[in-house]
Amino acid sequence: MKQEYNKKIVFWLRLAGWLCLLPASAWLYLFQTSQEETGSYLFLVLLIFIVLFALFVLVTAKSKRWLNPSKVLILAIFALIFVPVVISIPIFLAYGNAKKLNQ
C-alpha cells in the first residue's frame, strides 16, 4: 500500500513539473511578440523562474523529501503563490497522498 502512495506522489509531482510547460510557453510567446524592452524582460524573468521551478520539481520528484506531507504542502503553497494555479493542483493531490502515506 505504501509503495502505491509513493508512486502516486511521484506521478503528481512529475505531472506538475510537465504542466509548467504550458505557462512557460505562454511567457515565451509573450516575450517574442512584445515590442517594449521593459515588458519583454519581465516576461523573460517569469519564463526563467517557471522553468527553474519545473526543473526543481522534476529532478527531485523521487526524493524522500516529498514523503513528508509538510514539505509537499510548502511546495504547494509556494506554487500557488508564485507560479500559475494550474501547476499547484497536482501538487495538492500529491500532498493528499503524502498525508495518507503517513497515517
Gaussian input, Z-matrix of N, CA and C with variables (Angstrom, degrees):
# hf/3-21g

backbone

0 1
 N
 C     1     B1
 C     2     B2     1     A1
 N     3     B3     2     A2     1     D1
 C     4     B4     3     A3     2     D2
 C     5     B5     4     A4     3     D3
 N     6     B6     5     A5     4     D4
 C     7     B7     6     A6     5     D5
 C     8     B8     7     A7     6     D6
 N     9     B9     8     A8     7     D7
 C    10    B10     9     A9     8     D8
 C    11    B11    10    A10     9     D9
 N    12    B12    11    A11    10    D10
 C    13    B13    12    A12    11    D11
 C    14    B14    13    A13    12    D12
 N    15    B15    14    A14    13    D13
 C    16    B16    15    A15    14    D14
 C    17    B17    16    A16    15    D15
 N    18    B18    17    A17    16    D16
 C    19    B19    18    A18    17    D17
 C    20    B20    19    A19    18    D18
 N    21    B21    20    A20    19    D19
 C    22    B22    21    A21    20    D20
 C    23    B23    22    A22    21    D21
 N    24    B24    23    A23    22    D22
 C    25    B25    24    A24    23    D23
 C    26    B26    25    A25    24    D24
 N    27    B27    26    A26    25    D25
 C    28    B28    27    A27    26    D26
 C    29    B29    28    A28    27    D27
 N    30    B30    29    A29    28    D28
 C    31    B31    30    A30    29    D29
 C    32    B32    31    A31    30    D30
 N    33    B33    32    A32    31    D31
 C    34    B34    33    A33    32    D32
 C    35    B35    34    A34    33    D33
 N    36    B36    35    A35    34    D34
 C    37    B37    36    A36    35    D35
 C    38    B38    37    A37    36    D36
 N    39    B39    38    A38    37    D37
 C    40    B40    39    A39    38    D38
 C    41    B41    40    A40    39    D39
 N    42    B42    41    A41    40    D40
 C    43    B43    42    A42    41    D41
 C    44    B44    43    A43    42    D42
 N    45    B45    44    A44    43    D43
 C    46    B46    45    A45    44    D44
 C    47    B47    46    A46    45    D45
 N    48    B48    47    A47    46    D46
 C    49    B49    48    A48    47    D47
 C    50    B50    49    A49    48    D48
 N    51    B51    50    A50    49    D49
 C    52    B52    51    A51    50    D50
 C    53    B53    52    A52    51    D51
 N    54    B54    53    A53    52    D52
 C    55    B55    54    A54    53    D53
 C    56    B56    55    A55    54    D54
 N    57    B57    56    A56    55    D55
 C    58    B58    57    A57    56    D56
 C    59    B59    58    A58    57    D57
 N    60    B60    59    A59    58    D58
 C    61    B61    60    A60    59    D59
 C    62    B62    61    A61    60    D60
 N    63    B63    62    A62    61    D61
 C    64    B64    63    A63    62    D62
 C    65    B65    64    A64    63    D63
 N    66    B66    65    A65    64    D64
 C    67    B67    66    A66    65    D65
 C    68    B68    67    A67    66    D66
 N    69    B69    68    A68    67    D67
 C    70    B70    69    A69    68    D68
 C    71    B71    70    A70    69    D69
 N    72    B72    71    A71    70    D70
 C    73    B73    72    A72    71    D71
 C    74    B74    73    A73    72    D72
 N    75    B75    74    A74    73    D73
 C    76    B76    75    A75    74    D74
 C    77    B77    76    A76    75    D75
 N    78    B78    77    A77    76    D76
 C    79    B79    78    A78    77    D77
 C    80    B80    79    A79    78    D78
 N    81    B81    80    A80    79    D79
 C    82    B82    81    A81    80    D80
 C    83    B83    82    A82    81    D81
 N    84    B84    83    A83    82    D82
 C    85    B85    84    A84    83    D83
 C    86    B86    85    A85    84    D84
 N    87    B87    86    A86    85    D85
 C    88    B88    87    A87    86    D86
 C    89    B89    88    A88    87    D87
 N    90    B90    89    A89    88    D88
 C    91    B91    90    A90    89    D89
 C    92    B92    91    A91    90    D90
 N    93    B93    92    A92    91    D91
 C    94    B94    93    A93    92    D92
 C    95    B95    94    A94    93    D93
 N    96    B96    95    A95    94    D94
 C    97    B97    96    A96    95    D95
 C    98    B98    97    A97    96    D96
 N    99    B99    98    A98    97    D97
 C   100   B100    99    A99    98    D98
 C   101   B101   100   A100    99    D99
 N   102   B102   101   A101   100   D100
 C   103   B103   102   A102   101   D101
 C   104   B104   103   A103   102   D102
 N   105   B105   104   A104   103   D103
 C   106   B106   105   A105   104   D104
 C   107   B107   106   A106   105   D105
 N   108   B108   107   A107   106   D106
 C   109   B109   108   A108   107   D107
 C   110   B110   109   A109   108   D108
 N   111   B111   110   A110   109   D109
 C   112   B112   111   A111   110   D110
 C   113   B113   112   A112   111   D111
 N   114   B114   113   A113   112   D112
 C   115   B115   114   A114   113   D113
 C   116   B116   115   A115   114   D114
 N   117   B117   116   A116   115   D115
 C   118   B118   117   A117   116   D116
 C   119   B119   118   A118   117   D117
 N   120   B120   119   A119   118   D118
 C   121   B121   120   A120   119   D119
 C   122   B122   121   A121   120   D120
 N   123   B123   122   A122   121   D121
 C   124   B124   123   A123   122   D122
 C   125   B125   124   A124   123   D123
 N   126   B126   125   A125   124   D124
 C   127   B127   126   A126   125   D125
 C   128   B128   127   A127   126   D126
 N   129   B129   128   A128   127   D127
 C   130   B130   129   A129   128   D128
 C   131   B131   130   A130   129   D129
 N   132   B132   131   A131   130   D130
 C   133   B133   132   A132   131   D131
 C   134   B134   133   A133   132   D132
 N   135   B135   134   A134   133   D133
 C   136   B136   135   A135   134   D134
 C   137   B137   136   A136   135   D135
 N   138   B138   137   A137   136   D136
 C   139   B139   138   A138   137   D137
 C   140   B140   139   A139   138   D138
 N   141   B141   140   A140   139   D139
 C   142   B142   141   A141   140   D140
 C   143   B143   142   A142   141   D141
 N   144   B144   143   A143   142   D142
 C   145   B145   144   A144   143   D143
 C   146   B146   145   A145   144   D144
 N   147   B147   146   A146   145   D145
 C   148   B148   147   A147   146   D146
 C   149   B149   148   A148   147   D147
 N   150   B150   149   A149   148   D148
 C   151   B151   150   A150   149   D149
 C   152   B152   151   A151   150   D150
 N   153   B153   152   A152   151   D151
 C   154   B154   153   A153   152   D152
 C   155   B155   154   A154   153   D153
 N   156   B156   155   A155   154   D154
 C   157   B157   156   A156   155   D155
 C   158   B158   157   A157   156   D156
 N   159   B159   158   A158   157   D157
 C   160   B160   159   A159   158   D158
 C   161   B161   160   A160   159   D159
 N   162   B162   161   A161   160   D160
 C   163   B163   162   A162   161   D161
 C   164   B164   163   A163   162   D162
 N   165   B165   164   A164   163   D163
 C   166   B166   165   A165   164   D164
 C   167   B167   166   A166   165   D165
 N   168   B168   167   A167   166   D166
 C   169   B169   168   A168   167   D167
 C   170   B170   169   A169   168   D168
 N   171   B171   170   A170   169   D169
 C   172   B172   171   A171   170   D170
 C   173   B173   172   A172   171   D171
 N   174   B174   173   A173   172   D172
 C   175   B175   174   A174   173   D173
 C   176   B176   175   A175   174   D174
 N   177   B177   176   A176   175   D175
 C   178   B178   177   A177   176   D176
 C   179   B179   178   A178   177   D177
 N   180   B180   179   A179   178   D178
 C   181   B181   180   A180   179   D179
 C   182   B182   181   A181   180   D180
 N   183   B183   182   A182   181   D181
 C   184   B184   183   A183   182   D182
 C   185   B185   184   A184   183   D183
 N   186   B186   185   A185   184   D184
 C   187   B187   186   A186   185   D185
 C   188   B188   187   A187   186   D186
 N   189   B189   188   A188   187   D187
 C   190   B190   189   A189   188   D188
 C   191   B191   190   A190   189   D189
 N   192   B192   191   A191   190   D190
 C   193   B193   192   A192   191   D191
 C   194   B194   193   A193   192   D192
 N   195   B195   194   A194   193   D193
 C   196   B196   195   A195   194   D194
 C   197   B197   196   A196   195   D195
 N   198   B198   197   A197   196   D196
 C   199   B199   198   A198   197   D197
 C   200   B200   199   A199   198   D198
 N   201   B201   200   A200   199   D199
 C   202   B202   201   A201   200   D200
 C   203   B203   202   A202   201   D201
 N   204   B204   203   A203   202   D202
 C   205   B205   204   A204   203   D203
 C   206   B206   205   A205   204   D204
 N   207   B207   206   A206   205   D205
 C   208   B208   207   A207   206   D206
 C   209   B209   208   A208   207   D207
 N   210   B210   209   A209   208   D208
 C   211   B211   210   A210   209   D209
 C   212   B212   211   A211   210   D210
 N   213   B213   212   A212   211   D211
 C   214   B214   213   A213   212   D212
 C   215   B215   214   A214   213   D213
 N   216   B216   215   A215   214   D214
 C   217   B217   216   A216   215   D215
 C   218   B218   217   A217   216   D216
 N   219   B219   218   A218   217   D217
 C   220   B220   219   A219   218   D218
 C   221   B221   220   A220   219   D219
 N   222   B222   221   A221   220   D220
 C   223   B223   222   A222   221   D221
 C   224   B224   223   A223   222   D222
 N   225   B225   224   A224   223   D223
 C   226   B226   225   A225   224   D224
 C   227   B227   226   A226   225   D225
 N   228   B228   227   A227   226   D226
 C   229   B229   228   A228   227   D227
 C   230   B230   229   A229   228   D228
 N   231   B231   230   A230   229   D229
 C   232   B232   231   A231   230   D230
 C   233   B233   232   A232   231   D231
 N   234   B234   233   A233   232   D232
 C   235   B235   234   A234   233   D233
 C   236   B236   235   A235   234   D234
 N   237   B237   236   A236   235   D235
 C   238   B238   237   A237   236   D236
 C   239   B239   238   A238   237   D237
 N   240   B240   239   A239   238   D238
 C   241   B241   240   A240   239   D239
 C   242   B242   241   A241   240   D240
 N   243   B243   242   A242   241   D241
 C   244   B244   243   A243   242   D242
 C   245   B245   244   A244   243   D243
 N   246   B246   245   A245   244   D244
 C   247   B247   246   A246   245   D245
 C   248   B248   247   A247   246   D246
 N   249   B249   248   A248   247   D247
 C   250   B250   249   A249   248   D248
 C   251   B251   250   A250   249   D249
 N   252   B252   251   A251   250   D250
 C   253   B253   252   A252   251   D251
 C   254   B254   253   A253   252   D252
 N   255   B255   254   A254   253   D253
 C   256   B256   255   A255   254   D254
 C   257   B257   256   A256   255   D255
 N   258   B258   257   A257   256   D256
 C   259   B259   258   A258   257   D257
 C   260   B260   259   A259   258   D258
 N   261   B261   260   A260   259   D259
 C   262   B262   261   A261   260   D260
 C   263   B263   262   A262   261   D261
 N   264   B264   263   A263   262   D262
 C   265   B265   264   A264   263   D263
 C   266   B266   265   A265   264   D264
 N   267   B267   266   A266   265   D265
 C   268   B268   267   A267   266   D266
 C   269   B269   268   A268   267   D267
 N   270   B270   269   A269   268   D268
 C   271   B271   270   A270   269   D269
 C   272   B272   271   A271   270   D270
 N   273   B273   272   A272   271   D271
 C   274   B274   273   A273   272   D272
 C   275   B275   274   A274   273   D273
 N   276   B276   275   A275   274   D274
 C   277   B277   276   A276   275   D275
 C   278   B278   277   A277   276   D276
 N   279   B279   278   A278   277   D277
 C   280   B280   279   A279   278   D278
 C   281   B281   280   A280   279   D279
 N   282   B282   281   A281   280   D280
 C   283   B283   282   A282   281   D281
 C   284   B284   283   A283   282   D282
 N   285   B285   284   A284   283   D283
 C   286   B286   285   A285   284   D284
 C   287   B287   286   A286   285   D285
 N   288   B288   287   A287   286   D286
 C   289   B289   288   A288   287   D287
 C   290   B290   289   A289   288   D288
 N   291   B291   290   A290   289   D289
 C   292   B292   291   A291   290   D290
 C   293   B293   292   A292   291   D291
 N   294   B294   293   A293   292   D292
 C   295   B295   294   A294   293   D293
 C   296   B296   295   A295   294   D294
 N   297   B297   296   A296   295   D295
 C   298   B298   297   A297   296   D296
 C   299   B299   298   A298   297   D297
 N   300   B300   299   A299   298   D298
 C   301   B301   300   A300   299   D299
 C   302   B302   301   A301   300   D300
 N   303   B303   302   A302   301   D301
 C   304   B304   303   A303   302   D302
 C   305   B305   304   A304   303   D303
 N   306   B306   305   A305   304   D304
 C   307   B307   306   A306   305   D305
 C   308   B308   307   A307   306   D306

   B1=1.4478
   B2=1.5335
   B3=1.3507
   B4=1.4611
   B5=1.5207
   B6=1.3279
   B7=1.4660
   B8=1.5281
   B9=1.3322
   B10=1.4640
   B11=1.5324
   B12=1.3240
   B13=1.4643
   B14=1.5324
   B15=1.3412
   B16=1.4682
   B17=1.5186
   B18=1.3250
   B19=1.4667
   B20=1.5254
   B21=1.3293
   B22=1.4652
   B23=1.5217
   B24=1.3291
   B25=1.4651
   B26=1.5228
   B27=1.3302
   B28=1.4662
   B29=1.5214
   B30=1.3365
   B31=1.4654
   B32=1.5229
   B33=1.3374
   B34=1.4657
   B35=1.5261
   B36=1.3315
   B37=1.4638
   B38=1.5250
   B39=1.3259
   B40=1.4709
   B41=1.5225
   B42=1.3193
   B43=1.4637
   B44=1.5288
   B45=1.3216
   B46=1.4680
   B47=1.5244
   B48=1.3230
   B49=1.4558
   B50=1.5192
   B51=1.3262
   B52=1.4682
   B53=1.5238
   B54=1.3289
   B55=1.4665
   B56=1.5243
   B57=1.3160
   B58=1.4679
   B59=1.5231
   B60=1.3293
   B61=1.4668
   B62=1.5235
   B63=1.3291
   B64=1.4675
   B65=1.5293
   B66=1.3311
   B67=1.4671
   B68=1.5266
   B69=1.3331
   B70=1.4626
   B71=1.5217
   B72=1.3193
   B73=1.4694
   B74=1.5316
   B75=1.3257
   B76=1.4686
   B77=1.5263
   B78=1.3357
   B79=1.4664
   B80=1.5218
   B81=1.3400
   B82=1.4614
   B83=1.5233
   B84=1.3203
   B85=1.4668
   B86=1.5292
   B87=1.3292
   B88=1.4647
   B89=1.5304
   B90=1.3162
   B91=1.4623
   B92=1.5270
   B93=1.3193
   B94=1.4637
   B95=1.5188
   B96=1.3262
   B97=1.4635
   B98=1.5234
   B99=1.3221
   B100=1.4695
   B101=1.5244
   B102=1.3034
   B103=1.4606
   B104=1.5262
   B105=1.3395
   B106=1.4633
   B107=1.5199
   B108=1.3040
   B109=1.4571
   B110=1.5240
   B111=1.3269
   B112=1.4577
   B113=1.5204
   B114=1.3071
   B115=1.4579
   B116=1.5072
   B117=1.3112
   B118=1.4571
   B119=1.5249
   B120=1.3310
   B121=1.4588
   B122=1.5234
   B123=1.3087
   B124=1.4638
   B125=1.5274
   B126=1.3232
   B127=1.4662
   B128=1.5252
   B129=1.3096
   B130=1.4613
   B131=1.5272
   B132=1.3251
   B133=1.4682
   B134=1.5268
   B135=1.3298
   B136=1.4638
   B137=1.5240
   B138=1.3096
   B139=1.4627
   B140=1.5228
   B141=1.3090
   B142=1.4686
   B143=1.5214
   B144=1.3298
   B145=1.4662
   B146=1.5295
   B147=1.3241
   B148=1.4654
   B149=1.5242
   B150=1.3153
   B151=1.4668
   B152=1.5267
   B153=1.3224
   B154=1.4660
   B155=1.5275
   B156=1.3224
   B157=1.4645
   B158=1.5275
   B159=1.3275
   B160=1.4671
   B161=1.5196
   B162=1.3156
   B163=1.4571
   B164=1.5232
   B165=1.3272
   B166=1.4647
   B167=1.5250
   B168=1.3208
   B169=1.4661
   B170=1.5263
   B171=1.3182
   B172=1.4607
   B173=1.5274
   B174=1.3164
   B175=1.4648
   B176=1.5258
   B177=1.3213
   B178=1.4663
   B179=1.5269
   B180=1.3218
   B181=1.4699
   B182=1.5233
   B183=1.3269
   B184=1.4655
   B185=1.5243
   B186=1.3070
   B187=1.4559
   B188=1.5309
   B189=1.3205
   B190=1.4703
   B191=1.5269
   B192=1.3309
   B193=1.4578
   B194=1.5191
   B195=1.3125
   B196=1.4634
   B197=1.5260
   B198=1.3246
   B199=1.4653
   B200=1.5268
   B201=1.3138
   B202=1.4601
   B203=1.5334
   B204=1.3440
   B205=1.4654
   B206=1.5260
   B207=1.3234
   B208=1.4644
   B209=1.5306
   B210=1.3245
   B211=1.4703
   B212=1.5238
   B213=1.3274
   B214=1.4671
   B215=1.5262
   B216=1.3249
   B217=1.4635
   B218=1.5320
   B219=1.3227
   B220=1.4680
   B221=1.5219
   B222=1.3296
   B223=1.4648
   B224=1.5237
   B225=1.3299
   B226=1.4685
   B227=1.5259
   B228=1.3120
   B229=1.4672
   B230=1.5271
   B231=1.3301
   B232=1.4623
   B233=1.5246
   B234=1.3289
   B235=1.4654
   B236=1.5209
   B237=1.3083
   B238=1.4611
   B239=1.5287
   B240=1.3200
   B241=1.4623
   B242=1.5286
   B243=1.3276
   B244=1.4582
   B245=1.5237
   B246=1.2968
   B247=1.4684
   B248=1.5215
   B249=1.3183
   B250=1.4707
   B251=1.5342
   B252=1.3114
   B253=1.4657
   B254=1.5276
   B255=1.3060
   B256=1.4674
   B257=1.5250
   B258=1.3006
   B259=1.4613
   B260=1.5275
   B261=1.3132
   B262=1.4633
   B263=1.5270
   B264=1.3190
   B265=1.4687
   B266=1.5326
   B267=1.3493
   B268=1.4667
   B269=1.5260
   B270=1.3253
   B271=1.4670
   B272=1.5251
   B273=1.3281
   B274=1.4649
   B275=1.5290
   B276=1.3170
   B277=1.4662
   B278=1.5288
   B279=1.3232
   B280=1.4660
   B281=1.5262
   B282=1.3240
   B283=1.4656
   B284=1.5288
   B285=1.3273
   B286=1.4651
   B287=1.5199
   B288=1.3250
   B289=1.4623
   B290=1.5252
   B291=1.3213
   B292=1.4661
   B293=1.5242
   B294=1.3227
   B295=1.4655
   B296=1.5299
   B297=1.3339
   B298=1.4676
   B299=1.5244
   B300=1.3160
   B301=1.4626
   B302=1.5193
   B303=1.3121
   B304=1.4671
   B305=1.5208
   B306=1.3094
   B307=1.4740
   B308=1.4998
   A1=111.23
   A2=116.18
   A3=118.93
   A4=111.17
   A5=116.17
   A6=119.69
   A7=110.61
   A8=116.68
   A9=120.89
   A10=110.84
   A11=117.13
   A12=120.33
   A13=110.98
   A14=116.62
   A15=119.32
   A16=110.97
   A17=116.54
   A18=120.70
   A19=111.11
   A20=117.07
   A21=120.27
   A22=111.24
   A23=116.89
   A24=120.38
   A25=110.04
   A26=116.52
   A27=120.57
   A28=110.08
   A29=117.48
   A30=120.72
   A31=111.42
   A32=117.26
   A33=120.00
   A34=111.65
   A35=116.99
   A36=119.09
   A37=111.18
   A38=116.33
   A39=118.68
   A40=111.20
   A41=116.79
   A42=119.79
   A43=110.43
   A44=116.72
   A45=119.97
   A46=110.71
   A47=116.40
   A48=119.50
   A49=112.26
   A50=116.30
   A51=119.20
   A52=111.65
   A53=117.50
   A54=119.52
   A55=112.11
   A56=116.62
   A57=119.52
   A58=111.55
   A59=117.30
   A60=119.69
   A61=111.93
   A62=117.17
   A63=119.59
   A64=112.26
   A65=119.48
   A66=117.68
   A67=112.77
   A68=117.23
   A69=118.94
   A70=110.83
   A71=116.52
   A72=118.51
   A73=110.88
   A74=117.21
   A75=119.80
   A76=110.75
   A77=117.46
   A78=120.21
   A79=110.92
   A80=117.10
   A81=120.10
   A82=110.86
   A83=116.65
   A84=120.26
   A85=110.80
   A86=116.33
   A87=119.61
   A88=111.54
   A89=116.57
   A90=120.26
   A91=110.89
   A92=116.57
   A93=120.29
   A94=112.44
   A95=117.37
   A96=119.87
   A97=114.09
   A98=117.72
   A99=118.89
   A100=110.39
   A101=114.97
   A102=121.38
   A103=112.03
   A104=116.01
   A105=119.68
   A106=110.07
   A107=116.34
   A108=119.32
   A109=111.37
   A110=117.41
   A111=120.88
   A112=111.52
   A113=117.22
   A114=120.78
   A115=112.58
   A116=117.01
   A117=119.42
   A118=111.10
   A119=117.36
   A120=119.21
   A121=111.50
   A122=116.95
   A123=120.31
   A124=110.36
   A125=116.75
   A126=120.43
   A127=110.69
   A128=116.40
   A129=120.62
   A130=111.24
   A131=117.23
   A132=121.17
   A133=110.32
   A134=117.27
   A135=120.43
   A136=111.38
   A137=116.93
   A138=121.20
   A139=110.83
   A140=117.16
   A141=120.98
   A142=110.69
   A143=117.75
   A144=121.19
   A145=111.07
   A146=117.41
   A147=120.65
   A148=110.80
   A149=117.24
   A150=120.12
   A151=110.47
   A152=117.93
   A153=120.43
   A154=111.67
   A155=117.15
   A156=120.47
   A157=110.11
   A158=117.05
   A159=121.00
   A160=110.75
   A161=116.63
   A162=121.12
   A163=110.86
   A164=116.71
   A165=120.80
   A166=111.34
   A167=116.92
   A168=120.49
   A169=110.71
   A170=117.69
   A171=120.40
   A172=112.34
   A173=117.46
   A174=120.13
   A175=111.08
   A176=117.46
   A177=120.24
   A178=113.16
   A179=118.87
   A180=120.81
   A181=112.45
   A182=118.25
   A183=120.69
   A184=113.09
   A185=117.05
   A186=121.40
   A187=110.96
   A188=115.19
   A189=120.79
   A190=111.27
   A191=116.80
   A192=121.92
   A193=111.28
   A194=117.40
   A195=121.00
   A196=112.89
   A197=117.76
   A198=119.96
   A199=110.92
   A200=117.03
   A201=122.83
   A202=108.54
   A203=118.37
   A204=119.99
   A205=114.21
   A206=118.04
   A207=118.97
   A208=111.17
   A209=117.43
   A210=120.47
   A211=110.96
   A212=116.73
   A213=120.39
   A214=109.93
   A215=117.17
   A216=120.51
   A217=111.00
   A218=116.94
   A219=120.08
   A220=110.17
   A221=117.04
   A222=120.73
   A223=110.91
   A224=117.49
   A225=120.92
   A226=111.30
   A227=116.99
   A228=119.97
   A229=110.28
   A230=116.97
   A231=120.48
   A232=110.59
   A233=116.45
   A234=120.32
   A235=111.02
   A236=117.23
   A237=120.58
   A238=111.61
   A239=116.52
   A240=120.57
   A241=112.43
   A242=117.53
   A243=120.24
   A244=115.86
   A245=118.91
   A246=120.70
   A247=108.20
   A248=118.75
   A249=119.89
   A250=113.27
   A251=115.12
   A252=122.89
   A253=111.97
   A254=117.62
   A255=121.57
   A256=110.65
   A257=117.00
   A258=121.35
   A259=111.31
   A260=117.82
   A261=120.01
   A262=113.02
   A263=118.76
   A264=121.02
   A265=111.84
   A266=120.03
   A267=118.11
   A268=113.18
   A269=117.17
   A270=118.88
   A271=110.01
   A272=117.57
   A273=119.55
   A274=110.98
   A275=118.07
   A276=120.60
   A277=110.75
   A278=117.36
   A279=120.98
   A280=110.40
   A281=116.71
   A282=120.55
   A283=110.60
   A284=116.99
   A285=120.26
   A286=111.95
   A287=116.68
   A288=119.97
   A289=111.73
   A290=117.56
   A291=120.48
   A292=110.61
   A293=115.96
   A294=120.13
   A295=110.70
   A296=116.26
   A297=120.24
   A298=111.21
   A299=116.69
   A300=121.13
   A301=111.39
   A302=117.20
   A303=121.14
   A304=114.06
   A305=118.24
   A306=119.85
   A307=110.74
   D1=-40.89
   D2=-179.64
   D3=-66.10
   D4=-35.77
   D5=179.04
   D6=-63.68
   D7=-35.04
   D8=178.59
   D9=-65.20
   D10=-42.26
   D11=177.92
   D12=-66.90
   D13=-36.82
   D14=176.42
   D15=-60.38
   D16=-44.00
   D17=179.98
   D18=-64.95
   D19=-38.15
   D20=179.16
   D21=-67.14
   D22=-40.06
   D23=178.67
   D24=-62.42
   D25=-45.92
   D26=179.23
   D27=-63.00
   D28=-41.14
   D29=179.84
   D30=-61.67
   D31=-47.99
   D32=-177.71
   D33=-66.28
   D34=-36.73
   D35=178.57
   D36=-68.85
   D37=-40.53
   D38=177.14
   D39=-65.43
   D40=-39.24
   D41=177.26
   D42=-61.78
   D43=-41.84
   D44=178.02
   D45=-62.36
   D46=-40.32
   D47=178.55
   D48=-63.78
   D49=-42.62
   D50=-179.68
   D51=-74.26
   D52=-27.14
   D53=176.19
   D54=-68.09
   D55=-17.47
   D56=176.69
   D57=-63.79
   D58=-17.47
   D59=178.87
   D60=-66.12
   D61=-30.37
   D62=-179.39
   D63=-63.86
   D64=-57.17
   D65=178.40
   D66=-68.39
   D67=-29.89
   D68=178.61
   D69=-65.16
   D70=-39.77
   D71=178.26
   D72=-68.43
   D73=-33.62
   D74=176.60
   D75=-66.04
   D76=-43.62
   D77=178.20
   D78=-65.44
   D79=-36.25
   D80=177.68
   D81=-65.06
   D82=-41.75
   D83=177.71
   D84=-63.02
   D85=-43.92
   D86=178.52
   D87=-64.46
   D88=-37.03
   D89=177.41
   D90=-64.32
   D91=-41.17
   D92=-178.09
   D93=-71.31
   D94=-32.24
   D95=-175.88
   D96=-93.80
   D97=-11.43
   D98=-177.34
   D99=-76.90
   D100=144.02
   D101=-179.46
   D102=-100.39
   D103=-23.74
   D104=-178.96
   D105=-75.77
   D106=143.67
   D107=177.34
   D108=-73.84
   D109=-41.87
   D110=-176.95
   D111=-66.95
   D112=-47.68
   D113=-179.32
   D114=-66.34
   D115=-36.16
   D116=-178.43
   D117=-68.05
   D118=-33.96
   D119=177.39
   D120=-69.88
   D121=-33.29
   D122=175.68
   D123=-64.21
   D124=-42.56
   D125=177.33
   D126=-62.22
   D127=-38.83
   D128=179.77
   D129=-66.72
   D130=-40.92
   D131=178.17
   D132=-63.59
   D133=-43.93
   D134=178.47
   D135=-64.64
   D136=-38.50
   D137=177.12
   D138=-61.76
   D139=-46.39
   D140=179.94
   D141=-64.46
   D142=-40.31
   D143=179.52
   D144=-62.38
   D145=-45.04
   D146=-178.97
   D147=-67.52
   D148=-38.70
   D149=178.67
   D150=-65.72
   D151=-41.09
   D152=177.28
   D153=-65.75
   D154=-37.98
   D155=176.42
   D156=-63.49
   D157=-44.84
   D158=178.70
   D159=-62.02
   D160=-41.71
   D161=178.79
   D162=-61.86
   D163=-43.59
   D164=178.69
   D165=-61.75
   D166=-45.83
   D167=-177.92
   D168=-66.61
   D169=-43.00
   D170=-178.01
   D171=-69.40
   D172=-37.55
   D173=-178.10
   D174=-72.27
   D175=-36.55
   D176=-175.83
   D177=-99.26
   D178=14.65
   D179=-175.11
   D180=-62.55
   D181=-33.93
   D182=-179.05
   D183=-91.78
   D184=6.36
   D185=-177.42
   D186=-69.79
   D187=150.44
   D188=176.95
   D189=-67.94
   D190=-16.71
   D191=180.00
   D192=-57.05
   D193=-37.59
   D194=-173.25
   D195=-81.63
   D196=0.69
   D197=173.22
   D198=-80.50
   D199=-14.71
   D200=177.20
   D201=-88.50
   D202=117.51
   D203=-176.57
   D204=-60.38
   D205=-31.78
   D206=-179.03
   D207=-67.32
   D208=-35.50
   D209=177.29
   D210=-67.33
   D211=-40.04
   D212=179.19
   D213=-67.84
   D214=-37.56
   D215=178.13
   D216=-64.99
   D217=-40.00
   D218=176.99
   D219=-61.88
   D220=-43.26
   D221=177.88
   D222=-63.76
   D223=-39.99
   D224=-179.45
   D225=-66.11
   D226=-42.06
   D227=178.88
   D228=-67.70
   D229=-40.17
   D230=175.98
   D231=-60.12
   D232=-43.54
   D233=179.16
   D234=-66.65
   D235=-37.04
   D236=179.86
   D237=-65.19
   D238=-35.59
   D239=-177.14
   D240=-84.39
   D241=-43.70
   D242=-167.87
   D243=-103.84
   D244=-18.02
   D245=178.30
   D246=-124.85
   D247=167.18
   D248=-178.36
   D249=-57.11
   D250=150.66
   D251=-174.37
   D252=-61.19
   D253=-30.19
   D254=-178.85
   D255=-56.49
   D256=-34.83
   D257=-177.06
   D258=-74.90
   D259=-30.33
   D260=-176.06
   D261=-77.62
   D262=-20.32
   D263=-177.84
   D264=-61.58
   D265=-51.60
   D266=177.90
   D267=-65.53
   D268=-26.59
   D269=178.52
   D270=-70.53
   D271=-36.82
   D272=174.68
   D273=-66.56
   D274=-33.86
   D275=174.96
   D276=-66.81
   D277=-37.43
   D278=174.94
   D279=-65.49
   D280=-35.19
   D281=177.00
   D282=-62.88
   D283=-42.00
   D284=177.43
   D285=-60.96
   D286=-40.54
   D287=178.19
   D288=-69.79
   D289=-36.22
   D290=177.52
   D291=-66.67
   D292=-35.41
   D293=177.44
   D294=-66.09
   D295=-43.05
   D296=178.06
   D297=-65.78
   D298=-34.19
   D299=-179.69
   D300=-64.78
   D301=-36.02
   D302=-175.63
   D303=-93.80
   D304=8.41
   D305=177.73
   D306=-83.56

